[in-house]
Amino acid sequence: MSKGRAWVLGATGQIGRAAVRALSEDGWEVTAASRGGGRDERWDDGVRTVALDRDEEGALAAALGPGCDVLVDMVAYGPQHAAQLTGLAGRIGSAVVISTCVVYEDGHGRGFDTQGEPDGAPRYPVPITESLPTIAPGEATYATRKSGLEHDLLAAGDALPATLLRAGAVHGPHCRSPRELYFVKRALDGRTRRVLAYGGASRFHPVHSANVAELIRLAAARPGSRALNAADPQAPTVAEIGEAVDAVLGLSTETVLMPGDPSPEGVGSTPWSAPHSLVFDMSAAERELGYRPVTGYAESLPETVEWIAGQLAGRDWRDAYPAMLRSYGTSLFDYAAEDAWLAEHDRKG
């Protein structure tokens, strides 16, 4: 027996692919909507696909027809999308919406948007619970838009119950900006040493796309108005992540620890690097949804590494991962600067 009708917006993205599969296997009649209307080879044949630009005036309302029991939204950003969803409340039973951990604010008003300011790096409690305040909504940045999305959807909970999932550092296949690229590319390039700032102790809590999909599956069956963290059972340090990638590839890389900030040229900086840890408490999801992770970081890593290596085969990393280039720039793989720093480090040592 069908559990009902589920719509997934952004279905061909990293989390969307896993969510469609999880819902379909759980007995939902799934419509997978994306700009291109494509499908994943692992989806059941019963999954319906539709090409849809949710920002085209009236397109989502027209495509929904009589509606759905749950709408899962991977690509909602800002109050305009909150208004779009709440405007369809009469045709949507409940919603599950992907948010982000960057909405959190520490006790001194610092967050991800203040990191470039003097003493602007946030110092969050370890672990972070959902009771921690969030930054003020606005249109200026990704973080403020996500905060606005959350604010408006939670305020409209009586009309449209919505579960907001505050995802950590998402990993797994199909990621457009895989943080693991930092270590995988170095290994493939034959780099035998790596430099890690902050003593290699940085922790930016990851979450595998399959674990987010499991949270989506559970929230779809338990409608409510709430915000929940989304994270793996482990929060490894950046040094531990490097060692885990080495283990998958059967390599051994010397790690050189830099005690403080990265160099002015960016040596020592990684996509996880920060002076203070970002770790999430998952007890609320366990309590409210009965959540149990379906995978862990190390056990899921071989598939991720294989995916990244496959995308790099015969291609420049900047062509394979343009979103990574936009996010981190070319300093991520500035081997000349790294070699110069190591030579000076060795000379002083």
Stockholm file with secondary structure:
# STOCKHOLM 1.0

chainA/1-349         MSKGRAWVLGATGQIGRAAVRALSEDGWEVTAASRGGGRDERWDDGVRTVALDRDEEGALAAALGPGCDVLVDMVAYGPQHAAQLTGLAGRIGSAVVISTCVVYEDGHGRGFDTQGEPDGAPRYPVPITESLPTIAPGEATYATRKSGLEHDLLAAGDALPATLLRAGAVHGPHCRSPRELYFVKRALDGRTRRVLAYGGASRFHPVHSANVAELIRLAAARPGSRALNAADPQAPTVAEIGEAVDAVLGLSTETVLMPGDPSPEGVGSTPWSAPHSLVFDMSAAERELGYRPVTGYAESLPETVEWIAGQLAGRDWRDAYPAMLRSYGTSLFDYAAEDAWLAEHDRKG
#=GR chainA/1-349 SS CCCEEEEEETTTSHHHHHHHHHHHHTTEEEEEEESSCCCCTTSCTTCEEEECCTTSTTHHHHHHTTCEEEEEESSCCSHHHHHHHHTTTTTEEEEEEEEEGGGBCCTTSCCGGGTTSTTCSCCCCSSBCTTSCBCCCCSSSHHHHHHHHHHHHHHTTTTSCEEEEEECEEESTTCSSCTTHHHHHHHHTTCCEEEESGGGCCCBCEEEHHHHHHHHHHHHHSCCCEEEEECCSCCCCHHHHHHHHHHHHTCCCEEEECSSSCCTTCTTCCTTCCSSCBCBCCHHHHHHHCCCCSCCHHHHHHHHHHHHHHHHTTSCHHHHCHHHHHHHCGGGGCHHHHHHHHHHHHHHC
#=GC SS_cons         CCCEEEEEETTTSHHHHHHHHHHHHTTEEEEEEESSCCCCTTSCTTCEEEECCTTSTTHHHHHHTTCEEEEEESSCCSHHHHHHHHTTTTTEEEEEEEEEGGGBCCTTSCCGGGTTSTTCSCCCCSSBCTTSCBCCCCSSSHHHHHHHHHHHHHHTTTTSCEEEEEECEEESTTCSSCTTHHHHHHHHTTCCEEEESGGGCCCBCEEEHHHHHHHHHHHHHSCCCEEEEECCSCCCCHHHHHHHHHHHHTCCCEEEECSSSCCTTCTTCCTTCCSSCBCBCCHHHHHHHCCCCSCCHHHHHHHHHHHHHHHHTTSCHHHHCHHHHHHHCGGGGCHHHHHHHHHHHHHHC
//
